[in-house]
Amino acid sequence: MAHMLTIKDLETRADGTYYVGPLDEAQAFIRSYANVSVVSMGGRWEVWIDNSGRDAIPSAENCDEFGKGPTEEIAWRYALGAAFGPADDEFSAFPLTRNNAEAVRALVDHHFPAGQRIDVFYSTTTAHAIVMDNTGILWQVYPDGGLKTYRD
């Protein structure tokens, strides 16, 4: 199942927002929709992310987010922090997947963990679910993170 990216996966540091979650999954998620360049310059690493939809190779002049660090991993973590952050009051958790059905399952488990729900119905025709919480309220869960009361 997809990792649910929460504010706990981000740290605010002096050099910017730093991603502390699972690296491979986050890299695969970013690469699924953005162009990425990773370069080493004189013992310093940089990761450039361009999510504009252009076919251009990202560089320091045309990237949307970037990260720098003494190692490739640290540069990646700063770039991912820039892409996923900031870690503030407006941050909203989301699953690291482009698969809508997988996203719905991750959101259901995040918002209604086992023991806090009575039942869940996953649609077989569209990517959404209906969840009955422990109080009997029905919720609709959508892959974009949307939650709304279905019926109470």
ZAMAR-65559 format. One record per residue (C-alpha): chain; x, y, z. Coordinates in Angstrom, 2 decimals. Layout:
rec lodo A, east X, north Y, up Z .
...
END
This chain:
rec lodo A, east 0.00, north 0.00, up 0.00 .
rec lodo A, east 1.09, north 3.56, up -0.65 .
rec lodo A, east 2.82, north 5.54, up 2.06 .
rec lodo A, east 0.55, north 8.21, up 3.54 .
rec lodo A, east 2.60, north 11.39, up 3.59 .
rec lodo A, east 1.81, north 13.35, up 6.75 .
rec lodo A, east 3.29, north 16.41, up 8.38 .
rec lodo A, east 5.41, north 14.01, up 10.46 .
rec lodo A, east 7.33, north 13.22, up 7.25 .
rec lodo A, east 8.54, north 16.83, up 7.02 .
rec lodo A, east 10.96, north 18.78, up 9.20 .
rec lodo A, east 11.61, north 22.51, up 9.04 .
rec lodo A, east 15.36, north 23.07, up 9.03 .
rec lodo A, east 17.59, north 26.10, up 8.52 .
rec lodo A, east 18.13, north 25.16, up 4.85 .
rec lodo A, east 14.42, north 24.54, up 4.13 .
rec lodo A, east 11.83, north 21.81, up 4.47 .
rec lodo A, east 13.42, north 18.36, up 4.77 .
rec lodo A, east 11.59, north 15.12, up 3.91 .
rec lodo A, east 12.22, north 12.31, up 6.44 .
rec lodo A, east 9.83, north 9.66, up 5.06 .
rec lodo A, east 10.58, north 6.63, up 2.84 .
rec lodo A, east 12.89, north 7.88, up 0.08 .
rec lodo A, east 12.39, north 5.30, up -2.71 .
rec lodo A, east 8.61, north 5.65, up -2.68 .
rec lodo A, east 8.75, north 9.46, up -2.68 .
rec lodo A, east 11.26, north 9.51, up -5.54 .
rec lodo A, east 9.08, north 7.17, up -7.60 .
rec lodo A, east 6.02, north 9.33, up -6.89 .
rec lodo A, east 7.75, north 12.56, up -8.01 .
rec lodo A, east 9.18, north 10.88, up -11.11 .
rec lodo A, east 5.67, north 9.67, up -12.05 .
rec lodo A, east 4.59, north 13.22, up -12.91 .
rec lodo A, east 7.66, north 15.48, up -12.97 .
rec lodo A, east 10.98, north 15.76, up -14.78 .
rec lodo A, east 13.97, north 15.35, up -12.47 .
rec lodo A, east 17.68, north 16.07, up -12.85 .
rec lodo A, east 20.29, north 14.93, up -10.35 .
rec lodo A, east 23.79, north 16.39, up -10.64 .
rec lodo A, east 27.00, north 16.37, up -8.67 .
rec lodo A, east 29.13, north 19.49, up -8.81 .
rec lodo A, east 32.42, north 19.52, up -6.95 .
rec lodo A, east 31.35, north 17.27, up -4.11 .
rec lodo A, east 27.95, north 18.95, up -3.77 .
rec lodo A, east 24.72, north 17.36, up -5.01 .
rec lodo A, east 21.68, north 19.08, up -6.46 .
rec lodo A, east 18.24, north 17.73, up -7.39 .
rec lodo A, east 16.01, north 19.81, up -9.66 .
rec lodo A, east 12.30, north 19.06, up -10.11 .
rec lodo A, east 10.18, north 20.50, up -12.93 .
rec lodo A, east 6.47, north 19.71, up -12.66 .
rec lodo A, east 5.29, north 22.15, up -15.33 .
rec lodo A, east 4.57, north 19.43, up -17.89 .
rec lodo A, east 7.24, north 20.70, up -20.25 .
rec lodo A, east 9.59, north 18.23, up -21.87 .
rec lodo A, east 12.60, north 20.33, up -20.86 .
rec lodo A, east 15.34, north 18.85, up -18.74 .
rec lodo A, east 15.23, north 20.61, up -15.35 .
rec lodo A, east 18.15, north 22.85, up -14.43 .
rec lodo A, east 18.87, north 25.55, up -11.87 .
rec lodo A, east 17.26, north 28.05, up -14.25 .
rec lodo A, east 14.01, north 26.21, up -15.01 .
rec lodo A, east 13.04, north 24.06, up -12.01 .
rec lodo A, east 10.03, north 24.40, up -9.73 .
rec lodo A, east 11.65, north 22.85, up -6.66 .
rec lodo A, east 15.21, north 21.93, up -5.83 .
rec lodo A, east 17.40, north 20.52, up -3.11 .
rec lodo A, east 21.11, north 20.78, up -2.35 .
rec lodo A, east 23.32, north 18.78, up -0.06 .
rec lodo A, east 26.67, north 17.10, up 0.55 .
rec lodo A, east 25.18, north 13.74, up -0.54 .
rec lodo A, east 22.64, north 12.75, up -3.17 .
rec lodo A, east 20.23, north 11.54, up -0.48 .
rec lodo A, east 20.28, north 14.84, up 1.42 .
rec lodo A, east 19.77, north 16.80, up -1.81 .
rec lodo A, east 16.82, north 14.54, up -2.64 .
rec lodo A, east 15.31, north 15.00, up 0.81 .
rec lodo A, east 15.47, north 18.80, up 0.55 .
rec lodo A, east 13.98, north 18.70, up -2.97 .
rec lodo A, east 11.16, north 16.43, up -1.78 .
rec lodo A, east 10.60, north 18.70, up 1.22 .
rec lodo A, east 10.23, north 21.62, up -1.17 .
rec lodo A, east 7.83, north 19.64, up -3.37 .
rec lodo A, east 5.68, north 18.28, up -0.52 .
rec lodo A, east 5.88, north 21.12, up 2.00 .
rec lodo A, east 5.79, north 23.44, up 3.69 .
rec lodo A, east 5.10, north 21.83, up 7.05 .
rec lodo A, east 2.61, north 24.40, up 8.28 .
rec lodo A, east -1.03, north 24.67, up 9.34 .
rec lodo A, east -2.23, north 24.39, up 5.73 .
rec lodo A, east -0.48, north 21.06, up 5.09 .
rec lodo A, east -2.85, north 18.25, up 4.14 .
rec lodo A, east -1.84, north 14.58, up 4.24 .
rec lodo A, east -1.89, north 12.64, up 0.97 .
rec lodo A, east -0.84, north 9.20, up -0.31 .
rec lodo A, east 2.28, north 8.81, up -2.43 .
rec lodo A, east 0.58, north 7.15, up -5.37 .
rec lodo A, east -0.95, north 8.08, up -8.72 .
rec lodo A, east -3.22, north 5.01, up -8.57 .
rec lodo A, east -6.64, north 6.30, up -7.45 .
rec lodo A, east -7.85, north 3.00, up -5.99 .
rec lodo A, east -4.66, north 2.66, up -3.95 .
rec lodo A, east -4.98, north 6.29, up -2.85 .
rec lodo A, east -8.52, north 5.71, up -1.55 .
rec lodo A, east -7.39, north 2.67, up 0.46 .
rec lodo A, east -4.50, north 4.62, up 2.01 .
rec lodo A, east -6.82, north 7.52, up 2.89 .
rec lodo A, east -9.39, north 5.20, up 4.47 .
rec lodo A, east -6.70, north 3.57, up 6.63 .
rec lodo A, east -5.29, north 6.99, up 7.57 .
rec lodo A, east -8.55, north 8.70, up 8.51 .
rec lodo A, east -10.44, north 5.63, up 9.77 .
rec lodo A, east -7.94, north 3.09, up 11.13 .
rec lodo A, east -9.11, north -0.40, up 12.08 .
rec lodo A, east -10.96, north -0.15, up 15.38 .
rec lodo A, east -12.29, north 3.32, up 14.51 .
rec lodo A, east -14.65, north 2.18, up 11.78 .
rec lodo A, east -17.51, north -0.28, up 11.61 .
rec lodo A, east -17.36, north -1.05, up 7.90 .
rec lodo A, east -15.99, north 0.18, up 4.59 .
rec lodo A, east -17.26, north -0.26, up 1.04 .
rec lodo A, east -14.82, north 0.25, up -1.83 .
rec lodo A, east -16.53, north 1.07, up -5.11 .
rec lodo A, east -15.79, north -1.33, up -7.95 .
rec lodo A, east -16.65, north 1.25, up -10.63 .
rec lodo A, east -15.11, north 4.50, up -9.37 .
rec lodo A, east -12.21, north 5.35, up -7.11 .
rec lodo A, east -13.95, north 6.18, up -3.87 .
rec lodo A, east -15.14, north 4.50, up -0.70 .
rec lodo A, east -17.97, north 4.78, up 1.82 .
rec lodo A, east -16.93, north 4.32, up 5.45 .
rec lodo A, east -19.11, north 3.92, up 8.52 .
rec lodo A, east -17.28, north 5.28, up 11.53 .
rec lodo A, east -17.80, north 4.04, up 15.10 .
rec lodo A, east -20.56, north 6.60, up 15.67 .
rec lodo A, east -22.58, north 5.33, up 12.67 .
rec lodo A, east -21.83, north 8.30, up 10.40 .
rec lodo A, east -21.20, north 7.45, up 6.75 .
rec lodo A, east -18.30, north 9.20, up 4.99 .
rec lodo A, east -17.30, north 9.41, up 1.34 .
rec lodo A, east -13.55, north 9.19, up 0.73 .
rec lodo A, east -12.08, north 10.37, up -2.59 .
rec lodo A, east -8.59, north 9.81, up -4.06 .
rec lodo A, east -7.75, north 13.54, up -3.98 .
rec lodo A, east -8.05, north 13.47, up -0.17 .
rec lodo A, east -11.62, north 14.73, up -0.09 .
rec lodo A, east -13.81, north 13.59, up 2.81 .
rec lodo A, east -17.45, north 14.45, up 3.14 .
rec lodo A, east -20.38, north 13.20, up 5.15 .
rec lodo A, east -22.49, north 10.86, up 3.08 .
rec lodo A, east -25.29, north 10.45, up 5.57 .
rec lodo A, east -25.49, north 10.80, up 9.33 .
END
